[in-house]
């Protein structure tokens, strides 16, 4: 979604982010992403129009720069390929 592009731009710029929890460690409890060290992944909110809170959409960033998107609060992930 277009909001994900905005979040990707914020990540690239280093913020500022709209929520205090943006940039926290994503723990991969669901084990749907490749297993890495505990603090390997960070998560960022993708704004959901009409939501009054953070909503369910996130971008997950790995230390090596890999990017994943979830629209369903970690139930599934799609790999983001950057041009």
N, C-alpha and C positions, 0 to 999 in steps of 0.2 A: 504493500500500500504506500501511498505518497508519504504518510507519516513515518514509515520506516526509513525512507530516504532522508528525511529531516533528522532522525535519530542518528543515522550513519554519519551525516555531516557534523553533528555535535560530537560524536565519538572521535572523528578525525581531528576536530578542532580542540578537543580536550574539555569541552563544555562551554558555557555553564549548562547544567542539566536541570530539567524541570522538577525532579523529585530527589529528595535526599538519599534515597536508596539506590539511585543510579550509580553504577560502578562498584557495587558490592560484589563479593565473591558468590558465584553461582556454584553450588555444591554438587550438581549432577546426581542428585539422589535417585532419579528415575533411571539412571544408567543408560540413557538413550544416546548420549554423545560418547565419543571415545574416552576411555578411562585415562585420566591424567592425575597429576598431583592435586591435592585438595584445593589449592588456591590458584589453579591454572586458568579457570574461566571467570569472567566478569559478566554481569547482566545490566541491561539498560532498558528502560521503559520505552515502548512505542505508543505514543498517544492514541487513544481510541476515542474518536468523536462521540459525544453523548455520554461518556462515562464520567462519573463524579470522582472516581479514584484512579489508580494506576491501570485498571483494566487487566486483561489477560495477555496482551501482546508484549513480547520482549525480543531483544537482540542479545545473543550471547557471543562474547568475544574470547577467543583463546589467546594465550600468550604469543603464539606463533603467527597471530593475525587472522586465523580462521574465524568465519562469521556464520552464525546460525540464527534463524528466525523461528519463533513459535507464536502462533495466533491463539493457542488454546492452553496457555499457562503450563507449559512443559509436558503436555501429553504427546506432542509430536514436534519434530523439528525439520526445517528445510535448510539446506546449505545455501548460503548467499555467495554468489560469484560476482566479484567486482571486476569491471572492465580494465 
